[in-house]
Amino acid sequence: MSKNKKDLRSDRWFGPDDLRSFGHRSRAMQMGYSAEDWQGKPVIAIINSWSDINQCHSHFKSRAEDVRRGILQAGGFPLELPTLSLSEQFVKPTTMLYRNMMAMEVEELLRSHPVDGAVLMGGCDKTTPALLMGAISAGLPAIYLPAGPMLRGNWRGKTLGSGSDAWKYWDERRAGNITDAQWHELESGIARSYGTCMTMGTAATMMSIAEGLGVCFSGSSAIPAPDSNHKRMSAACGRRAVQMVLEGQTLDKIISQASVENAVKVAMASGCSTNAIIHLIAIARRAGLELGLDDFDRLSKEIPVLANIRPTGDTYLMEDFYYAGGLPALLKQIEGELDLSVMTVDGKTLGECIKDAEVYNDDVIRPLSNPVYHQGSLAVVRGNIAPDGAVMKPAAAEARLHKHTGPAIVFDSYPEMKAAVDDENLDVTGDHIMVFRNAGPVGGPGMPEWGMLPIPTKLVKQGVRDMIRISDARMSGTSYGACILHVAPEAYIGGPLALVQNGDMIEVDIAARSMNLLVDEAELEKRKANWTPPKQETGRGYQWMSAQHIQQADTGCDFDFLETSFGKTAKEPDIF
């Protein structure tokens, strides 16, 4: 079980009696370290995605010290290595553009430094998949530390959920039902602490998926960020990282086909963000595992939504979920559908982790006999608009729109759409289907969260709060409505979505998993022949690289050269 000093990867830097290692040791001493700090000890990288402008990770500056304490307690040597910090609110055009950059950075940080294992500190939407993708490819023992959700919001006695209620009250303001003063009160009440969105948005979804995969401690994914339990969990991550190195417990021994399928089931039962599909496919493919849209759709039909958390649920938030028993309690509800034999970073099987889990509020975490929604969170639709698939969150849409035929109203850019929806003379009804394009992985660039298109002001004032919206963009996991997203292939590269014209009739049938443009094939071929690709805006640099190498939504939007199938992982760095 225990590794010999000479078996530690870090010993390649610090151990040899040669000039190069003399340099490594002397420069470590330059920073105030002594040989006793690292000699014969696992060196643990604290991969910290903190920054001064990442609101979700504001506490990571101090949490790194909790991790450091745990590493020292277990006899390891901690080294904090900052990584790219992706704040969902502040990074433009979208954090999704930089997920793969962060994954590359994490992989190369781990490969290039004298470390034996890692604690991966993340939470805000894209940081979780980026950290896991990079760590999987690096191949070192690693444990994920979830940032945890913020506290519930509050305004005039009303409980607020980040994202979801922002959209809701914005529509009310547009309708003239919210004053400017009330709106500014909302601003100061909706996000009251550090931590991620406290709805079941993408951050909470991905933290839950991480626990479902077994790469973070059982019960850790929903701990509210300001809760003292979060500090204790952080220190425990440090201690466990040291043990994982000594045990040789790498992520490839934890992430398996069975654990990935467990994670998909977790996503469905939790009422997950649509973004879960893209990220989990990318994570699975980094591990050399098979996962596609059809797997999500199949399991969605088998696993109902049990977490009554906004926006799929209508009442509770992540704080309530944690105190109702958290993810272990949710897993206990569906344990008959899970592979309980898979290993976790706890050093136990999943079955052992949830053996004693209980539900403390069965309205927050529902039993199978009383689900929030009878099927899982996501549906995959295909047709002549989306031959490679598109995704929808049926439970978050008005039921009347699950089967609908209506005329298209088409927008080629966000400014065009934004100007149109604010025009009270816009020729639109609630039966129209809004089509928004050129916002995919290449066209966005980076596939921004623009897919929850605002309802036209004219209709908002008439009381309309939902209509079908189709796009090759993504939407925030905190969003809701009849939004059909991730259309693949995207319009920007010539996908069929590019051929839709104003007034075309579109038929959507969620039960049948179909979405079709009701235009005959000859006309579509004519339009295709006359289609001109949009002007390429990326001239150089990272955005150019992304445009050349990013894959489509149905395959996870990873770069083609980063996937396991592309070639061998780089060998250990030479030290001469």
FIFIDREN-618267 format. One record per residue (C-alpha): residue number from 1; residue in one letter; x, y, z negated. Coordinates in Angstrom, 3 decimals, m for minus. Each point is the difference from the previous one (the first is absolute). Layout:
BEGIN
PT  nr rest        u        v        w
PT NUM    A        X        Y        Z
...
This chain:
BEGIN
PT  nr rest        u        v        w
PT   1    M    0.000    0.000    0.000
PT   2    S    2.620    2.547   m1.003
PT   3    K    2.362    1.365    2.596
PT   4    N    3.731    0.104   m0.493
PT   5    K    1.629    3.435    0.214
PT   6    K    1.670   m1.007    3.248
PT   7    D   m3.397   m0.883    1.483
PT   8    L   m1.264    3.543   m0.360
PT   9    R   m0.173    1.894    3.249
PT  10    S    1.325    3.131   m1.685
PT  11    D    3.200   m1.821   m0.907
PT  12    R    1.012    0.250    3.664
PT  13    W    0.472    3.730   m0.653
PT  14    F    1.257   m0.005   m3.589
PT  15    G    1.747   m3.334   m0.506
PT  16    P    2.941   m0.544    2.397
PT  17    D    3.542    0.975   m0.968
PT  18    D    0.692    2.091    3.100
PT  19    L    0.316    3.628    1.059
PT  20    R   m3.572    0.315    1.299
PT  21    S   m1.549   m1.220   m3.257
PT  22    F    2.418    2.225   m1.917
PT  23    G   m1.721    2.864    1.839
PT  24    H   m3.483   m1.285   m0.925
PT  25    R    0.892   m0.338   m3.682
PT  26    S    1.867    3.297   m0.263
PT  27    R   m2.816    1.941    1.637
PT  28    A   m2.537   m1.613   m2.315
PT  29    M    2.194    1.108   m2.878
PT  30    Q    0.045    3.474    1.550
PT  31    M   m3.739    0.138   m0.779
PT  32    G    0.611   m0.898   m3.636
PT  33    Y   m0.644   m3.740    0.222
PT  34    S    2.286   m2.588   m1.583
PT  35    A    0.764   m3.489    1.172
PT  36    E   m2.172   m1.215   m2.905
PT  37    D   m3.016    1.627    1.713
PT  38    W    0.109   m2.222    3.069
PT  39    Q    2.391   m2.868   m0.696
PT  40    G   m1.799   m3.339    0.210
PT  41    K   m3.390    1.732    0.029
PT  42    P   m2.727    0.063    2.680
PT  43    V   m0.056    3.420    1.618
PT  44    I   m3.606    1.077    0.491
PT  45    A   m1.005    2.709    2.458
PT  46    I   m2.845    2.221   m1.159
PT  47    I   m1.490    0.979    3.359
PT  48    N   m1.821    3.175   m0.989
PT  49    S   m2.405    1.784    2.355
PT  50    W   m0.361    3.025   m2.293
PT  51    S    0.181    3.545    1.322
PT  52    D   m1.060    3.466   m1.096
PT  53    I   m2.772   m0.069    2.602
PT  54    N   m1.471   m3.441   m0.512
PT  55    Q   m2.897    0.498   m2.374
PT  56    C   m0.722   m3.723   m0.299
PT  57    H    3.544   m0.699   m1.196
PT  58    S    0.512    2.995   m2.314
PT  59    H    0.569   m2.380   m2.913
PT  60    F    2.659   m2.044    1.797
PT  61    K    2.739    2.370   m1.118
PT  62    S   m0.526   m1.175   m3.568
PT  63    R   m1.197   m3.510    0.858
PT  64    A    3.400   m0.682    1.547
PT  65    E    1.404    0.447   m3.504
PT  66    D   m2.463   m2.604   m1.319
PT  67    V    1.174   m2.378    2.728
PT  68    R    3.616    0.799   m0.853
PT  69    R   m0.698   m0.842   m3.660
PT  70    G   m1.410   m3.386    0.971
PT  71    I    2.977   m0.830    2.234
PT  72    L    2.442    0.833   m2.787
PT  73    Q   m2.007   m2.024   m2.521
PT  74    A    0.293   m3.047    2.265
PT  75    G    3.736    0.395    0.486
PT  76    G   m0.036    1.580    3.448
PT  77    F    1.599    3.109    1.433
PT  78    P   m2.519    2.523    1.451
PT  79    L    0.701    2.212    2.993
PT  80    E   m2.728    2.395    1.149
PT  81    L   m0.124    0.330    3.790
PT  82    P   m2.500    2.628    1.219
PT  83    T   m1.897   m0.748    3.160
PT  84    L   m2.315    1.890    2.319
PT  85    S   m3.038    1.287   m1.883
PT  86    L   m3.193   m0.011    2.047
PT  87    S   m2.721    2.198   m1.465
PT  88    E   m3.271   m0.725    1.761
PT  89    Q   m1.250    3.554   m0.436
PT  90    F    3.065    1.980    0.948
PT  91    V    1.940   m1.938    2.656
PT  92    K   m0.980    0.952    3.565
PT  93    P   m1.028   m1.064    2.545
PT  94    T   m0.549   m3.162   m2.033
PT  95    T    1.843   m2.214   m2.452
PT  96    M   m0.715   m2.927    2.312
PT  97    L    2.518    1.438    2.444
PT  98    Y    2.669   m0.462   m2.685
PT  99    R   m0.998   m3.348   m1.532
PT 100    N    2.435   m1.842    2.219
PT 101    M    2.737    2.557   m0.678
PT 102    M   m0.398   m0.632   m3.720
PT 103    A    0.009   m3.758    0.551
PT 104    M    3.247    0.326    1.953
PT 105    E    1.522    2.153   m2.720
PT 106    V   m0.945   m2.432   m2.786
PT 107    E    1.436   m2.942    1.927
PT 108    E    3.258    1.791    0.711
PT 109    L    0.314    1.430   m3.526
PT 110    L   m0.188   m3.505   m1.423
PT 111    R    2.277   m1.562    2.600
PT 112    S    2.709    2.633   m0.110
PT 113    H    0.375    0.504   m3.769
PT 114    P    1.519   m2.233   m2.695
PT 115    V   m3.343   m1.155   m1.424
PT 116    D   m1.331   m3.426   m0.872
PT 117    G   m3.708    0.786   m0.254
PT 118    A   m2.486    2.847   m0.067
PT 119    V   m2.977    1.616   m1.662
PT 120    L   m2.144    1.581    2.708
PT 121    M   m1.862    3.090   m1.258
PT 122    G   m2.947    0.964    2.197
PT 123    G   m3.724    0.469    0.217
PT 124    C   m1.050    2.879    2.259
PT 125    D   m1.465   m1.557    3.099
PT 126    K    2.928   m0.794    2.318
PT 127    T    2.649   m0.431   m2.676
PT 128    T   m1.257   m3.424   m1.069
PT 129    P    0.163   m1.656    3.434
PT 130    A    3.243    1.813    0.840
PT 131    L    1.706   m1.192   m3.192
PT 132    L   m1.158   m3.585    0.486
PT 133    M    0.857   m0.099    3.698
PT 134    G    3.506    1.298   m0.687
PT 135    A    0.612   m2.265   m2.993
PT 136    I   m1.241   m3.084    1.850
PT 137    S    2.410    0.693    2.833
PT 138    A    2.880    0.699   m2.407
PT 139    G   m0.532   m3.381   m1.625
PT 140    L    0.932    0.907   m3.606
PT 141    P   m1.986   m0.750   m3.177
PT 142    A   m2.472    2.849   m0.518
PT 143    I   m3.020    0.897   m2.086
PT 144    Y   m2.518    2.677    0.916
PT 145    L   m1.000    2.666   m2.558
PT 146    P   m3.417    1.513    0.894
PT 147    A   m0.447    3.709   m0.742
PT 148    G   m3.528   m0.495   m1.323
PT 149    P   m3.119    2.112    0.589
PT 150    M   m0.610    3.461   m1.423
PT 151    L   m2.737    0.677   m2.552
PT 152    R   m3.577    0.456    1.191
PT 153    G   m0.935    3.483    1.170
PT 154    N   m2.581    2.201   m1.661
PT 155    W   m2.105    2.982    1.057
PT 156    R   m2.979    1.383   m1.871
PT 157    G   m0.670   m3.318   m1.662
PT 158    K    0.308   m1.969    3.248
PT 159    T    2.646   m2.697    0.442
PT 160    L    2.055    0.673    3.109
PT 161    G    1.937   m2.402    2.202
PT 162    S    2.918    1.301    2.042
PT 163    G   m0.542    0.137    3.740
PT 164    S   m3.523   m1.416   m0.023
PT 165    D   m1.528    2.895   m1.927
PT 166    A    2.102    2.557    1.866
PT 167    W   m1.728   m1.064    3.223
PT 168    K   m3.400   m0.179   m1.682
PT 169    Y    0.119    3.463   m1.526
PT 170    W    1.607    1.539    3.091
PT 171    D   m3.094   m1.011    1.960
PT 172    E   m2.164    1.523   m2.716
PT 173    R    2.004    3.221    0.229
PT 174    R   m0.398    0.020    3.784
PT 175    A   m3.724   m0.479   m0.505
PT 176    G   m0.056    3.037   m2.319
PT 177    N   m0.657   m1.992   m3.177
PT 178    I    3.377    0.682   m1.701
PT 179    T    1.239    3.527   m0.731
PT 180    D    3.599    1.177    0.453
PT 181    A    0.402    0.226   m3.778
PT 182    Q   m1.286   m3.550   m0.496
PT 183    W    2.318   m1.251    2.749
PT 184    H    3.046    1.479   m1.752
PT 185    E   m1.131   m1.576   m3.275
PT 186    L   m0.066   m3.341    1.798
PT 187    E    3.586    0.547    1.149
PT 188    S    1.240    0.157   m3.577
PT 189    G   m2.117   m2.889   m1.282
PT 190    I    0.350   m2.739    2.593
PT 191    A    3.656   m0.948   m0.635
PT 192    R    0.771    0.322   m3.729
PT 193    S    3.183   m2.008   m0.465
PT 194    Y    2.956   m1.532    1.774
PT 195    G   m0.645   m3.323    1.728
PT 196    T   m1.559   m1.170    3.244
PT 197    C   m3.599    0.471    1.156
PT 198    M   m2.311   m1.608   m2.550
PT 199    T   m2.477   m1.199    2.592
PT 200    M    0.603   m3.320    1.797
PT 201    G    1.899    1.892    2.673
PT 202    T    3.115   m1.166    1.788
PT 203    A    2.269    0.499   m3.025
PT 204    A   m2.179   m2.088   m2.356
PT 205    T   m0.590   m2.511    2.788
PT 206    M    3.698   m0.530    0.672
PT 207    M    0.868   m0.193   m3.697
PT 208    S   m2.733   m2.652   m0.370
PT 209    I    1.328   m1.843    3.045
PT 210    A    3.500    0.064   m1.513
PT 211    E   m1.367   m1.694   m3.110
PT 212    G   m1.927   m2.466    2.177
PT 213    L    3.263   m0.798    1.824
PT 214    G    1.672   m0.636   m3.358
PT 215    V    2.700    2.676    0.372
PT 216    C   m0.973    2.042   m3.071
PT 217    F   m0.971   m1.003   m3.516
PT 218    S   m3.431   m1.505   m0.465
PT 219    G   m2.324    2.737   m1.234
PT 220    S    2.357    2.859    0.878
PT 221    S   m1.508    1.340    3.221
PT 222    A   m2.870    1.939   m1.590
PT 223    I    1.628    1.373   m3.178
PT 224    P   m0.814    3.741   m0.005
PT 225    A    3.196    1.954    0.548
PT 226    P   m0.281    2.029   m3.266
PT 227    D   m0.801   m3.083   m2.130
PT 228    S    2.800   m1.004   m2.380
PT 229    N   m0.379   m3.538    1.352
PT 230    H    1.546    1.331    3.195
PT 231    K    3.224    0.917   m1.811
PT 232    R    0.207   m3.421   m1.574
PT 233    M   m0.651   m1.664    3.346
PT 234    S    2.787    2.066    1.571
PT 235    A    2.528   m1.161   m2.588
PT 236    A   m1.196   m3.576    0.491
PT 237    C    0.677    0.353    3.753
PT 238    G    3.606    0.871   m0.832
PT 239    R    0.398   m3.028   m2.245
PT 240    R   m1.630   m2.321    2.505
PT 241    A    2.160    1.222    2.891
PT 242    V    3.101   m1.149   m1.881
PT 243    Q   m1.524   m3.415   m0.617
PT 244    M   m1.060   m0.333    3.630
PT 245    V    3.613    0.525    1.074
PT 246    L    1.216   m2.663   m2.423
PT 247    E   m2.712   m2.372    1.230
PT 248    G    0.597    0.771    3.680
PT 249    Q   m3.689    0.951    0.335
PT 250    T   m0.137    1.803    3.365
PT 251    L   m3.180    1.268    1.656
PT 252    D    0.046   m2.769    2.616
PT 253    K   m0.628   m2.462   m2.860
PT 254    I   m3.098    1.973   m1.023
PT 255    I   m1.538    1.267    3.245
PT 256    S   m1.389   m2.990    1.874
PT 257    Q   m2.839   m0.704    2.397
PT 258    A   m2.140   m0.928   m3.004
PT 259    S    0.825    3.163   m1.963
PT 260    V   m0.681    2.165    3.055
PT 261    E   m3.423   m1.622    0.379
PT 262    N   m0.597    0.586   m3.720
PT 263    A    0.856    3.666    0.563
PT 264    V   m2.531    0.283    2.826
PT 265    K   m2.669   m1.455   m2.306
PT 266    V    0.959    2.513   m2.680
PT 267    A   m0.430    2.763    2.568
PT 268    M   m3.474   m1.218    0.902
PT 269    A   m1.224   m0.455   m3.561
PT 270    S    1.303    3.435   m1.012
PT 271    G   m1.763    1.959    2.764
PT 272    C    3.320    0.932    1.524
PT 273    S    1.171    2.762    2.273
PT 274    T    0.008   m0.710    3.733
PT 275    N    3.719    0.801   m0.113
PT 276    A    0.542   m3.300   m1.796
PT 277    I   m0.182   m1.808    3.319
PT 278    I    2.880    1.890    1.600
PT 279    H    2.257   m0.141   m3.042
PT 280    L   m0.568   m3.615   m0.994
PT 281    I    0.523   m1.191    3.571
PT 282    A    3.304    1.908    0.056
PT 283    I    1.078   m1.459   m3.368
PT 284    A   m0.894   m3.540    1.076
PT 285    R    1.866    0.302    3.292
PT 286    R    3.113    1.259   m1.832
PT 287    A   m0.171   m3.242   m1.969
PT 288    G   m0.302   m2.002    3.234
PT 289    L   m3.619   m0.938   m0.742
PT 290    E   m3.067   m0.031    2.216
PT 291    L   m2.805    2.460   m0.706
PT 292    G   m2.394    1.701    2.412
PT 293    L   m3.300    1.835    0.262
PT 294    D   m1.969   m3.218    0.328
PT 295    D    1.291   m1.171   m3.381
PT 296    F   m1.406    3.126   m1.647
PT 297    D   m3.328   m0.381    1.755
PT 298    R   m0.267   m3.703   m0.883
PT 299    L    0.763    0.569   m3.666
PT 300    S   m2.251    3.059   m0.140
PT 301    K   m2.941   m2.278    0.785
PT 302    E    0.974   m2.298   m2.873
PT 303    I    0.913    2.444   m2.795
PT 304    P   m2.558    2.583   m1.215
PT 305    V    0.836    3.408   m1.461
PT 306    L   m0.004   m0.368   m3.793
PT 307    A    1.768    3.189   m1.134
PT 308    N   m2.581    2.745   m0.480
PT 309    I    2.549    2.736    0.674
PT 310    R   m0.516    3.022    2.207
PT 311    P   m0.199    0.413    2.943
PT 312    T   m1.417   m3.480    0.727
PT 313    G   m1.588   m0.120   m3.443
PT 314    D   m2.078    2.912   m1.131
PT 315    T    0.889    0.596   m3.629
PT 316    Y    3.377   m0.874   m1.478
PT 317    L    3.662    0.890    0.446
PT 318    M    3.335   m1.771   m0.518
PT 319    E    0.230    0.985   m3.661
PT 320    D   m3.293   m1.835   m0.569
PT 321    F    1.282   m2.950    2.014
PT 322    Y    3.104   m0.355   m2.140
PT 323    Y   m1.882    0.065   m3.274
PT 324    A   m2.563   m2.444    1.380
PT 325    G    2.784   m2.570    0.378
PT 326    G    1.888    1.203    3.072
PT 327    L    1.138   m2.196    2.839
PT 328    P    0.475   m3.180   m2.102
PT 329    A   m3.712    0.155   m0.876
PT 330    L   m0.929    0.537    3.660
PT 331    L    2.210   m2.941    1.018
PT 332    K   m1.671   m2.121   m2.667
PT 333    Q   m3.348    0.625    1.742
PT 334    I    1.300   m1.445    3.269
PT 335    E    2.511   m2.522   m1.350
PT 336    G   m1.765   m2.815    1.862
PT 337    E    0.983    1.722    3.267
PT 338    L    3.652    0.568   m0.922
PT 339    D    3.144   m2.089    0.171
PT 340    L    0.896    0.070   m3.690
PT 341    S    3.254   m1.905    0.461
PT 342    V    1.935    2.906    1.537
PT 343    M    2.831    1.485   m2.050
PT 344    T    0.088    3.610   m1.191
PT 345    V    2.715    2.326   m1.258
PT 346    D   m1.321   m0.730   m3.496
PT 347    G    1.802   m3.341    0.324
PT 348    K   m3.393   m1.728   m0.172
PT 349    T   m2.497   m1.286    2.517
PT 350    L   m2.970    2.179    0.854
PT 351    G   m2.235   m2.497   m1.788
PT 352    E    2.032    0.372   m3.193
PT 353    C   m0.141    3.796    0.291
PT 354    I   m3.802    0.178    0.151
PT 355    K   m0.838   m3.001   m2.203
PT 356    D   m1.258    2.133   m2.886
PT 357    A   m1.294    2.989    1.988
PT 358    E   m3.396    1.389   m0.999
PT 359    V   m2.460    2.533    1.369
PT 360    Y   m0.920    2.627   m2.592
PT 361    N   m2.557    1.857    2.129
PT 362    D   m1.841   m2.049    2.589
PT 363    D   m1.401    3.042    1.745
PT 364    V    3.524    1.169    0.840
PT 365    I    1.271   m3.471    0.933
PT 366    R   m3.019   m1.865    1.271
PT 367    P   m0.554   m3.780   m0.065
PT 368    L   m0.425   m1.874    3.263
PT 369    S   m3.726   m0.172   m0.728
PT 370    N   m0.310    3.806    0.051
PT 371    P    2.461    1.462    2.541
PT 372    V    0.266    3.643    0.978
PT 373    Y   m0.163   m1.136    3.613
PT 374    H   m0.757   m3.503    1.206
PT 375    Q    2.994   m0.182    2.320
PT 376    G    3.546    1.277   m0.353
PT 377    S    1.155    3.508    0.498
PT 378    L    1.013   m0.057    3.665
PT 379    A   m1.368   m1.001    3.389
PT 380    V    1.943   m0.378    3.231
PT 381    V   m1.825    0.891    3.214
PT 382    R    1.078   m0.601    3.582
PT 383    G   m1.290    0.862    3.435
PT 384    N    0.910    1.853    3.160
PT 385    I    0.943    3.124   m2.008
PT 386    A    2.209   m1.940   m2.413
PT 387    P    1.168   m3.267    1.598
PT 388    D    2.667   m0.410   m2.696
PT 389    G   m2.405    0.920   m2.773
PT 390    A   m1.172    2.827   m2.214
PT 391    V   m0.934    0.046   m3.688
PT 392    M   m2.883    1.298   m2.074
PT 393    K   m1.074    0.067   m3.639
PT 394    P   m3.691   m1.017    0.281
PT 395    A   m0.815    0.419   m3.683
PT 396    A    1.059    3.652    0.121
PT 397    A   m2.338    0.777    2.931
PT 398    E   m3.748    0.572    0.142
PT 399    A   m1.626   m3.354    0.787
PT 400    R   m2.064    1.499    2.847
PT 401    L    3.224    0.532    1.945
PT 402    H    1.177   m3.619   m0.133
PT 403    K   m1.861   m0.515    3.290
PT 404    H   m0.253    3.087    2.135
PT 405    T    0.126    1.194    3.604
PT 406    G    0.605    3.639    0.797
PT 407    P    1.662    2.473    2.371
PT 408    A    3.651    0.869   m0.417
PT 409    I    1.277    3.454   m0.846
PT 410    V    3.732   m0.074    0.694
PT 411    F    2.940    1.930   m1.492
PT 412    D    3.592   m0.222    1.230
PT 413    S    1.665    1.919   m2.846
PT 414    Y   m0.643    0.898   m3.615
PT 415    P   m0.133    3.773    0.609
PT 416    E   m2.564   m0.590    2.755
PT 417    M   m2.102   m2.172   m2.298
PT 418    K    0.328    2.367   m2.977
PT 419    A   m1.152    2.992    2.035
PT 420    A   m2.921   m1.950    1.473
PT 421    V   m1.420   m1.318   m3.277
PT 422    D   m0.089    3.521   m1.431
PT 423    D   m1.942    1.267    3.033
PT 424    E   m3.653    0.060   m1.014
PT 425    N   m0.987    0.052    3.672
PT 426    L    1.737   m3.335    0.678
PT 427    D   m2.263   m2.290    2.039
PT 428    V   m0.030   m2.923   m2.422
PT 429    T   m2.489   m2.117   m1.936
PT 430    G    0.345   m2.573   m2.743
PT 431    D   m0.309   m2.695    2.668
PT 432    H    3.160    1.105    1.771
PT 433    I    3.206   m1.993   m0.433
PT 434    M    3.027    2.189   m0.585
PT 435    V    3.094   m1.244    1.851
PT 436    F    3.405    1.341   m1.004
PT 437    R    3.153   m1.138    1.771
PT 438    N    3.734    0.546    0.524
PT 439    A    0.599   m0.397   m3.745
PT 440    G    1.488   m3.516   m0.058
PT 441    P    3.490   m1.227   m0.944
PT 442    V    1.632    1.698    3.010
PT 443    G   m2.476    2.768    0.741
PT 444    G   m0.510    1.335   m3.533
PT 445    P    2.910   m0.173   m0.369
PT 446    G   m0.031   m2.624   m2.718
PT 447    M   m3.757   m0.653   m0.127
PT 448    P   m1.185    2.738   m2.392
PT 449    E   m2.978   m0.353   m2.353
PT 450    W   m2.355    1.895    2.276
PT 451    G   m2.526   m2.767    0.573
PT 452    M   m2.643    1.215   m2.476
PT 453    L   m1.139    2.713    2.377
PT 454    P   m2.053    2.715   m1.677
PT 455    I   m3.724   m0.074    0.751
PT 456    P   m0.831    3.027    2.220
PT 457    T   m1.155    2.955   m2.106
PT 458    K   m3.262    0.163    1.943
PT 459    L   m0.843   m3.553   m1.107
PT 460    V    1.226    0.490   m3.572
PT 461    K   m2.523    2.787   m0.397
PT 462    Q   m2.674   m2.366    1.311
PT 463    G    0.884   m2.495   m2.746
PT 464    V    2.076   m2.419    2.108
PT 465    R    2.807   m1.508   m2.073
PT 466    D    1.138   m2.906    2.198
PT 467    M    0.349   m0.834    3.677
PT 468    I    2.167   m2.373    2.013
PT 469    R    3.510    1.276    0.621
PT 470    I    2.481   m1.956    2.137
PT 471    S    3.716    0.736    0.176
PT 472    D    3.504   m1.401    0.398
PT 473    A    0.936    1.862   m3.198
PT 474    R   m0.047   m1.238   m3.599
PT 475    M   m1.960    1.430   m2.897
PT 476    S    0.789    0.419   m3.658
PT 477    G   m1.010   m2.892   m2.196
PT 478    T   m1.951    2.530   m2.046
PT 479    S   m2.144    0.772    3.057
PT 480    Y   m3.336   m1.528    0.895
PT 481    G   m2.604   m0.093    2.728
PT 482    A   m0.630   m1.854    3.267
PT 483    C    3.538    0.509    1.271
PT 484    I    1.406   m2.557    2.438
PT 485    L    3.767    0.367   m0.066
PT 486    H    3.335   m1.325    1.265
PT 487    V   m1.319   m0.533    3.542
PT 488    A    2.647   m2.053    1.798
PT 489    P    1.582    0.601    2.340
PT 490    E   m0.055    3.740   m0.662
PT 491    A   m1.157    2.519    2.597
PT 492    Y    3.364    1.783    0.224
PT 493    I    1.646   m3.022    1.628
PT 494    G   m2.943   m0.704    2.308
PT 495    G   m2.304   m2.085   m2.166
PT 496    P   m3.668   m0.131    1.108
PT 497    L   m0.944    2.645   m2.564
PT 498    A    1.654    2.449    2.410
PT 499    L   m2.716   m0.726    2.571
PT 500    V   m3.050    1.017   m2.053
PT 501    Q   m1.833    3.108    1.246
PT 502    N   m2.605    2.269   m1.549
PT 503    G   m3.456   m1.510    0.263
PT 504    D    1.179   m3.609    0.475
PT 505    M   m2.145   m2.392   m2.014
PT 506    I    1.823   m2.034   m2.624
PT 507    E   m1.475   m3.044   m1.741
PT 508    V    1.186   m0.969   m3.470
PT 509    D   m1.100   m3.192   m1.776
PT 510    I    1.943   m0.670   m3.181
PT 511    A   m1.713   m3.330   m0.728
PT 512    A    1.012   m1.206    3.465
PT 513    R    3.451    1.583   m0.445
PT 514    S   m0.355    1.789    3.331
PT 515    M    0.458    3.505    1.383
PT 516    N   m0.439    0.649    3.709
PT 517    L   m0.097    2.865    2.440
PT 518    L   m3.123   m0.484    2.142
PT 519    V    1.660    0.985    3.252
PT 520    D    0.409   m2.437    2.866
PT 521    E    3.403   m1.501    0.698
PT 522    A    0.403    1.638    3.429
PT 523    E   m0.422    3.469   m1.503
PT 524    L    2.476   m0.797   m2.761
PT 525    E    2.558   m1.189    2.554
PT 526    K   m0.463    3.243    1.922
PT 527    R    0.556    2.047   m3.166
PT 528    K    3.066   m2.040   m0.849
PT 529    A    1.526    0.648    3.414
PT 530    N   m0.536    3.736   m0.465
PT 531    W    1.266    0.145   m3.614
PT 532    T    3.070    2.138   m0.613
PT 533    P    2.151   m0.667   m3.109
PT 534    P    0.139    2.922   m2.433
PT 535    K    3.175    2.061    0.022
PT 536    Q    2.634   m1.544   m2.294
PT 537    E    0.697    2.531   m2.755
PT 538    T    2.880   m1.740   m1.801
PT 539    G    3.313    1.233    1.339
PT 540    R    2.600   m1.481   m2.324
PT 541    G    0.693   m1.391   m3.451
PT 542    Y   m2.029   m2.250   m2.238
PT 543    Q   m3.353    0.746    1.634
PT 544    W    1.443   m1.013    3.360
PT 545    M    1.315   m3.229   m1.495
PT 546    S   m3.379   m0.704   m1.579
PT 547    A   m1.840    0.566    3.270
PT 548    Q    2.320   m2.439    1.799
PT 549    H   m0.157   m2.794   m2.549
PT 550    I   m3.185    0.170   m2.080
PT 551    Q   m2.493   m2.780    0.552
PT 552    Q   m3.766    0.251    0.153
PT 553    A   m2.363   m0.113   m2.964
PT 554    D   m1.036   m3.623    0.485
PT 555    T    3.598   m1.146   m0.538
PT 556    G    0.824    2.242   m2.974
PT 557    C    1.637    3.089    1.558
PT 558    D    3.495   m1.183   m0.937
PT 559    F    2.903    0.782    2.299
PT 560    D    0.611   m2.884    2.382
PT 561    F    3.693   m0.188   m0.944
PT 562    L   m0.752   m0.280   m3.737
PT 563    E   m2.223   m3.059    0.162
PT 564    T    1.479   m3.368   m0.938
PT 565    S   m0.743   m1.342    3.477
PT 566    F    2.326    2.572    1.609
PT 567    G    3.194   m1.629   m1.190
PT 568    K    2.198   m0.957   m2.918
PT 569    T    0.226    2.240   m3.031
PT 570    A    3.326    1.798   m0.323
PT 571    K    2.559   m1.986   m1.960
PT 572    E    1.508    1.123   m3.269
PT 573    P    2.222    3.056    0.541
PT 574    D    3.674   m0.672    0.508
PT 575    I    2.318    1.304   m2.720
PT 576    F    3.591   m0.004    1.230
